[in-house]
């Protein structure tokens, strides 16, 4: 069965919440996400959701790819291919709206490895996400 990709929809929100919980991630507020949680893609194998991620579009040439999360229970051999598909499709969206640089942040070794394979530059010095809700 082939991998397919589609835009995130409101109906995916519960799935994403379950995935974040299984990976022990903090709950991500919709208001932090592009298009209130629908500004990204989800990759399926048949009717099984495998991986999802978001793309923030900025007023510069940079798009920010973030919050990539996967179905922890999905153990198939094409898991790596699903990640690659997601990243490349998010790149295609960025290109289609005139962005030519993608920025991302990750601690995941598998995600970092895939980015390296796809030609991304990886800063080897650790950094920290710094967030403050100001209202």
C-alpha positions as CSV (number, residue, x, y, z in Angstrom):
1,X,0.0,0.0,0.0
2,X,1.2,3.5,-0.9
3,X,1.8,6.4,1.4
4,X,-0.5,9.4,0.8
5,X,-0.4,12.9,2.1
6,X,-3.1,15.4,2.8
7,X,-3.6,18.7,4.6
8,X,-4.4,18.6,8.3
9,X,-8.0,19.0,9.2
10,X,-9.8,19.8,12.4
11,X,-10.8,16.1,12.7
12,X,-7.1,15.2,13.1
13,X,-6.7,17.2,16.3
14,X,-7.6,14.3,18.6
15,X,-5.1,12.1,16.9
16,X,-2.3,14.6,17.2
17,X,-3.1,15.1,20.9
18,X,-2.9,11.3,21.4
19,X,0.4,11.1,19.6
20,X,1.9,14.0,21.7
21,X,0.8,12.3,24.9
22,X,2.3,8.9,23.9
23,X,5.6,10.6,23.1
24,X,5.4,12.5,26.5
25,X,5.3,15.8,24.8
26,X,3.5,18.7,26.4
27,X,0.1,19.5,24.9
28,X,0.5,22.0,22.1
29,X,-2.1,24.7,22.1
30,X,-3.9,25.2,18.8
31,X,-3.2,28.9,19.0
32,X,0.5,28.1,18.7
33,X,0.1,26.3,15.5
34,X,-0.4,27.6,12.0
35,X,-4.0,27.9,10.9
36,X,-5.1,26.9,14.3
37,X,-3.8,23.4,14.0
38,X,-4.6,22.8,10.3
39,X,-1.5,24.4,8.8
40,X,0.4,21.3,8.0
41,X,0.2,17.8,6.5
42,X,-0.5,14.3,7.7
43,X,0.9,11.1,6.0
44,X,-1.2,8.0,5.8
45,X,-0.5,4.3,4.9
46,X,-3.9,3.2,3.7
47,X,-6.2,4.4,6.5
48,X,-3.5,4.5,9.2
49,X,-2.1,7.9,10.1
50,X,1.7,7.7,10.3
51,X,3.2,11.1,10.8
52,X,2.3,14.8,10.7
53,X,4.0,18.2,10.8
54,X,3.3,21.9,10.6
55,X,4.6,24.7,8.4
56,X,4.6,28.3,9.5
57,X,4.8,30.8,6.7
58,X,6.5,34.1,7.4
59,X,6.7,37.5,5.8
60,X,10.3,36.7,4.7
61,X,11.7,33.9,2.5
62,X,11.7,31.6,5.5
63,X,9.2,28.9,6.3
64,X,9.4,27.2,9.6
65,X,8.8,23.4,9.8
66,X,7.9,22.3,13.3
67,X,6.0,20.0,15.6
68,X,6.7,16.9,13.6
69,X,5.0,14.1,15.4
70,X,4.4,10.4,14.6
71,X,2.2,7.5,15.5
72,X,4.3,5.8,18.1
73,X,2.4,2.5,17.5
74,X,3.2,2.5,13.8
75,X,6.2,0.1,13.5
76,X,6.3,-0.7,9.8
77,X,9.5,-0.6,7.7
78,X,8.3,2.4,5.7
79,X,8.2,4.7,8.8
80,X,11.4,6.4,7.6
81,X,9.9,6.9,4.1
82,X,6.8,8.5,5.7
83,X,9.1,11.0,7.4
84,X,10.9,11.7,4.2
85,X,7.6,12.1,2.4
86,X,6.3,14.6,5.0
87,X,9.4,16.8,4.9
88,X,9.6,16.8,1.1
89,X,5.8,17.7,0.8
90,X,6.2,20.5,3.4
91,X,9.1,21.8,1.3
92,X,6.9,21.7,-1.8
93,X,4.3,23.8,0.0
94,X,7.0,26.3,1.0
95,X,8.3,26.5,-2.6
96,X,4.7,26.9,-4.0
97,X,4.2,30.1,-1.9
98,X,7.6,31.6,-2.8
99,X,9.7,30.5,0.3
100,X,13.2,29.3,-0.4
101,X,14.5,28.6,3.1
102,X,13.2,26.2,5.7
103,X,14.0,26.4,9.3
104,X,13.4,23.7,11.9
105,X,14.3,22.7,15.4
106,X,14.6,19.2,16.8
107,X,16.1,17.0,19.5
108,X,15.0,13.8,17.7
109,X,18.0,11.8,16.4
110,X,16.0,10.2,13.6
111,X,14.6,13.5,12.5
112,X,18.0,15.1,12.5
113,X,19.4,12.2,10.6
114,X,16.7,12.5,7.9
115,X,17.3,16.3,7.6
116,X,21.0,15.6,7.0
117,X,20.1,13.0,4.3
118,X,17.9,15.6,2.6
119,X,20.7,18.2,2.6
120,X,19.8,20.4,5.6
121,X,22.6,22.1,7.5
122,X,22.6,20.9,11.2
123,X,24.1,23.2,13.9
124,X,26.0,20.8,16.2
125,X,25.7,23.1,19.2
126,X,22.6,22.5,21.4
127,X,20.1,25.3,21.6
128,X,16.9,25.8,23.4
129,X,13.3,26.7,22.4
130,X,12.4,29.8,24.3
131,X,8.7,30.5,24.5
132,X,6.6,33.0,26.5
133,X,2.9,33.6,26.3
134,X,2.6,37.3,26.7
135,X,-1.1,37.6,27.3
